[in-house]
Amino acid sequence: MSKAFLGYKRILAATDFSEWGDCALRRAVWIAQISHSPLVAAHVVADLRKAVHQTSYHSRIEFLEGHEERFQRELRSGSDAKLKRAIAGLGTPGVDIRYETLLGEPYTELIHSVQQEKYDLVVVGTRGHSAIKRLVLGSTAKRLVRKCPASVWVAKHQQKPPTCIVAAVDMSHVSRRAFREAVWVAQRTGAGLHVLHVIEGTGIPSDLLDTEVAGRASHSLRQTIEAEVKQAFEKFVGEASHDCATQERHLCWGSPANETLALADRLHADLIVLGTVGRTGVQGLLLGNTAENVLVHSNCDVLTVKPADFVSPIQPATWELHPGPERRTT
């Protein structure tokens, strides 16, 4: 029997003060409420050329002379004031919210923050442009999904709690972790939980799959494979979701990304949950790009989960990133 997921202990929400950043903050507040956990709202000042014009003349001179303390203090002060206003507008009863401003490349500094502060969930926003989806914060969400050691919840346009969740599993250890997180969300929202496993038939000719198996009359190779996978799938779901009664199981052939997206669209799902490193076993490599394809093309929130032993390719910072997350002032 697998160990149940007990909830998120520390949550980091990234915002760029856009409507998508606001969406991420609101989603993070809701997760913090159902987790009974503290939340830190973070903004990363990345464009120093633009930011330098927001500081005083004296701080700019000191910055050019190599004295960065006043310059950084003024940058953080302006960003902190925006964060305080954003938090005040959320209405967050019962949630302990702090804020912090980081300086540098957004995805790198957010990962550094996760490494230093031990967050187990990062929430970030995303938007789409015409037929090609782009991620806000300069593809920060995509890079976090690839390299952040914590789970990453990518919030899109939904504000309501999820009512329909699709958990895509490949029966690897990481998909077991992802499925447990999906079960936890479903338990706290009463959402319908749909578990999907896709049998990949890529590279196997259809006529071979339809060939009868020796010694098994009227059973094709396709039927034999499907029967064996179904048995393993039923065992996997039963072991990983023993506390969740409301679930429906889906087993099909095809591309994992395509079938996940198709099922989510058909069900009008609010959330897709999946692991980011599976059968390949290669550190930092997405399972057949399934997670990334789902992230880019889905119309709903996406929660991606890393293996327990995942090590980020981003080296931890050897310096203190911030004087410490500040408590919200009312």
ZICOR-V321146 format. One record per helix or strand. SS is the DSSP state (2 for helix, 1 for strand). FROM is the first residue (numbers start at 1). TO is the last residue. If there is no record, write none. Layout:
ss={SS | SS}
from={FROM | FROM}
to={TO | TO}
//
This chain:
ss={1 | 2 | 1 | 2 | 2 | 2 | 1 | 2 | 1 | 1 | 1 | 2 | 1 | 1 | 2 | 1 | 2 | 1 | 1 | 2 | 1 | 2 | 1 | 2 | 1 | 1}
from={10 | 19 | 38 | 48 | 57 | 69 | 97 | 106 | 121 | 127 | 132 | 136 | 151 | 164 | 173 | 192 | 206 | 212 | 220 | 221 | 247 | 256 | 271 | 287 | 301 | 326}
to={14 | 35 | 45 | 54 | 64 | 88 | 103 | 117 | 125 | 129 | 134 | 147 | 155 | 168 | 189 | 199 | 209 | 212 | 220 | 240 | 253 | 267 | 275 | 297 | 305 | 327}
//
